Amino acid sequence: MTGRVGHPVDSALAQRRIALVDLLDRLLAGGVVLSGELTLAIADVDLVRVDLRALISSVNNRVPAPWGPPA
C-alpha cells in the first residue's frame, strides 16, 4: 500500500484482510447499482443500443415481497 510511511491508518489497513464473502455481504446489505450502455454502430450509424440499470440487494424478512406470500 502506498502512502505515508508509518501512518497508523495505512498500517492498520495493510494488516486487515477481508474475505470476499464479507465484502459481498457488506455491498449487498446496502445495495449495489449497476449501470451501463452498449451501442453497436457501423459507419457512425447506431444499429443497436442497450441500456442497463439494475439494483442488486440482499433479501430481508422485514421487507415484504411485492408479489405476495408463497402459495
N, C-alpha and C positions, 0 to 999 in steps of 0.2 A: 504494500500500500504506500502510495506516495503522500507526502505531506510534511509537516514539521516533525522533525526527529525528536522523539521523547515526549511528544504531546500526549497527555493521558487519554484523550478521546481516540486518537489514532491507534495507540497501542491496545486499547480496550476493544476497538472494532477489529483489529487484526487478529486478536486472540479468539474472538467469538466466531463460532461456526453454527450455521443454521441449516437444518436438513431441508431438502426440497419439499417434503411433505409439510413441514411447518411453514415454509414460505407460501406455498399454495393455500394453506389454511388461512393464513393472515390476509392474503389477497382476496380470497373468496368470501371471507367474513364481511368485508366492506364492499365487495363487488368490483368487477373489472369491466370496463367498457372498451370494446374493440371497434375500431372504425377504419374503413379502408375504401379505396376506389381503384377500379381497374378499367382502363379504356383500351380497346383494341382498335387501332386506326391504320389505314393504308393510304398513303399519299395525302396526309393531313385530312382525311375523311373518316370521322368516327363511325365505326361499324357496330361495335358492341360496347356498352357501358354497364358496369356492375358496381353498385354501391353496397357496402356492408356496414351495418351498425348493429352491434349485439351487446347485450348486457349479460354477463355471466356472474352468478351469485350463488351462494350456498342456500340450501333449503333450511327453513326454520319452522319449528312446530307452532310458534306464536303467530306466524303469518299464515292465514288460511289460503288454500289453493283457489285460484279463480274459477276452476271447473267443478268445484264441489267435492264432497267426500266420496271415496271409492264405494262402489256397489257391492 
